[in-house]
Amino acid sequence: MLLDQDLCYRAVTSRDARFDGQFVTAVRTTGIYCRPSCPATTPLRRNVEFLTTAAAAQQRGYRACRRCLPDAVPGSPEWDCRADLAGRAMRLIGDGLVEREGVPGLARALGYSERQLNRVLTAELGAGPLALARAHRAHTARLLVETTSLPMADVAFAAGFASVRQFNDTVRAVYAVPPRTLRADAARRGGERLTPVAGALVLRLPHRLPFDAEGLLDHLRHRAIAGVEEVVGSCYRRTLRLPHGPATVALDLSAPPGARHVTATLRPVDPRDVGPAVARIRRLLDLDADPVAVDIALAADPALAPSVGAVPGIRVAGTVDPVELVVRTVLGQQVSVSGARTAASRLVAELGEPLPEQWDGPGLLFPTAEALAERAADVVSGPARRTATLVGLASAIASGDLVFDAGREPAALRADLLAQPGVGPWTAGYLAMRLLGDPDELLAEDLAVRRGAAALGLPSDIPALTAHAERWRPWRSYAATHLWRASVPAARTKETS
């Protein structure tokens, strides 16, 4: 990804926080890399280079600034906007695939040879998959060192390191100090460490402003599956099925105006799942979005401008569990949101797995694809075709015939989904939007989208709406979310908004 060096320097000169996480500023004279909004004196243009990722800076021998903490920012929205190999790889690296299966596993998941994968990522991002995974581990480690009281050995394994020595060496290389110094510096700065909760990690997950927390809560509240998730006040709580075991999380969305983070209270059974859990929560809440760019583009349409002005920073909710998303989507076909929620809750009550330890929130894990393929037909009521579609998708995922994860290329995923019996364009598009964070899926055939368009004075027939929506590229998913919002309180006939 080529960066406009002059534009990057202007962003640094103005300390524009909108660009934090989208590139880093590497200062040759100090050997330090910073976020664009770093409060330090702006370096001379001839002394800096701008790099796409922290991993690229680390590859070139730069260490992270301990003043602006360039890794304590939202991720780049590029990884949702880009459907190419680099974007897909970054999503899987964030989910911890390299830690679990190594670079060979990442290459297999992406359908490339290791050599070709390394060549493309180095050319695009300035670093290969090992360096990118190392930077991700370093970021997770710093987060845990500075905001928790975990022993350093526990931090090392929770961040995905194979040994404490590897953890210490990496932290020293990236931050130029040992982990204990990072913790001491954070304590001196004050305000960094959150109130501890027994048996849990309390983390701050950064995002860009504006942030429509109320809209996300409303989305989650109306779709909460009994036993798996619930919304209590401004807190969303749920169970998680992670690569090494179950977990629970409580997300506090009540931060005061101007706050740039969501507080997550995470209880993983296996500490190695901290990184994947954080990555999935970020996708669920769309925390890496660039809301200013989205709002500027959509507000340029006079018909959408009032909605954008009323709800700045709207987010496209994702998912923490691909199988759960499939079930929600299929059960939501041609029924109300409440009807789909009831059907999903009944399914979980029958097939869900209880947590090994109870907490004060929901206590069931969503069923696996294998369990659904075997028993869903006996539990799900309603049209036989819908049940057959659900069982068919679960069977395809369980057998590996359908790869359904965040590393898929959108067009290929849609093609694979459309090849499944009972899956139409709406279902395929909706799944791509929620699973991959595809920012440019309009779903013009969705009835609630068309109702919302009519409510805003836009054309509501599919061809005219599709033609009008060309001006919303590449943010049509966000435009669809505004249209869903505008359709309320009209009856919902599909799983929407």
C-alpha angles and dihedrals in degrees: 000000000000116000124212097237095197092050090048091052091050089053090051093047091054092040088231107189091197088080096051108123094017095086140346131233113230114199112207096198095056102028089231131124122209142183114260093253095052108146093220120110110288110255122231115271093242091057099056140070126190120226132189098229141022087238090061090052092049090049088058093051101260121138127214119266110250091205102057097022096218093199093056092080136092116280122258116281085220090087091064096038094048118074093181129106094273094054093046092047093051091053092052094043088052089053090057099250093141091053091051103038106010126229091308089060092049091049091050092049091052096042097240136113116256091245094051092045092052091047095050096044092047091050094045103036105019094244139065126241095271092053092046091051090047091053090050091051091049091053092050090047093052091049091053095042094052103037104035139049094228116142111257093248090056090048090053095055094038089056091052102256118147093220142008090246092056089049093051093046093049095048091049091049095048101037102021091231135078120262094257090059090054089053093047092048091050090051091051092050089054128206094059102096116074127216106280121239119207111259094001143093115233110205138176114226110199125220139171124260139279097051123182097212092159092057092050091049090050091051093049095043095054092049102039110140111219112246094019105055144003141178117224112182105309094339124098115201129184148148122257132208105211133179096265101029145313128308140177129222136191116200117200109207095175098096113147120258110287095026112136100203147061116224114230124192104199128188110186121179089213118038091214087074095065094094096047091045092053092047092051094046090051090053091047092056096033089234095163095059122123099228096178093057091046094048094046092051096046096041088059086076106078091212092058098035095088091051092048090048092050095046110028118181097025114182134211106227116227132187141261094205123042093199091051089051091054092052093047092050097048093044089049094060111119095345135094122270090248091050092052090048092051092050092048092048090052090050092051092048089057103036106019120115119233118237115254089237127030123232132178093275138058113326108199131089117220111256120266124246089252093055092047093049090052103040113012093094089063094050108035116084128195133060113009091223092057091050091049090051092051094048092045093053092046091050092049092050093045093051094045093243088118116043105205111178141113092269095070124113107241098232092047092047092051091050092051092048094048088054089062116092113258096016116120134181094275093053093045093048094045092050091049090050095051100036101040099028088238102186096199107059112118102178090205091177091062109110094217091051090054092046090052091049091053091049089056094046095255125133110275102194112098101243094046094044091048091051092047091049092062087087089060095062129160091018103054092127089061091046089052089053089054090050091049088052090050091051092064128132087030112105113274112230098176138032096280145164 
